[in-house]
Amino acid sequence: WQSATGGAQAADAPASPGVITRARLDRRRAERLNERLFARRPAMDEFKFDLLVIGSGPAGESAALNAAKHGLRAAVIEDRRMVGGRCTHSGTIPSKALRHAVKDLTRYNTNAIFRAIGEPSRISFQTLLQNAGTVIRRQVAMRSQYYAKNRIAMYFGVASFIDANTVRVTLPDGAIE
């Protein structure tokens, strides 16, 4: 490889302090990459919890919040990128949001007071789904605040048991914690 001055340089030859060699550049890049990758990772003793909940649905949320309120160190592992579990994202909350919107629209269209204003209103299914999406986002934000306020650690990945006291979390990028 070439040194900054253009001459050939042995890989183990010391470079002058002001010259940035390829080895120094690669080391700096590696150090910056490690800082970014490992800055979010806590020390190993920070992975010890009194309660570890797998899933942030209603039962998991309740267990984690109850533990935190009783002074226990709790963490939640969720396989989605947002809290709430299946209930919030594909079950109860979306179906109730859709049902509520349709019920309001039906009430509006059949109520004599509103009929006097004009023609019945129509809303596309896409608009109903967008409304449900807004409700879901509000639920996720509210639940995230609960976890943050109660200092409950959140990990996003797939949990699996290694033994009775150890859980492995496979992160979305494939890394294992």
Secondary structure, 3 states (H helix, E strand, C coil): CECCCCCECCCCCCCCCCCCCHHHHHHHHHHHHHHHHHCCCCCHHHHCCCEEEECCCHHHHHHHHHHHHCCCCEEEEECCCCCCHHHHHCCHHHHHHHHHHHHHHHHHHHCHHHHCCCCCCCCCHHHHHHHHHHHHHHHHHHHHHHHHHCCCEEEECEEEEEECCEEEEECCCCCEC
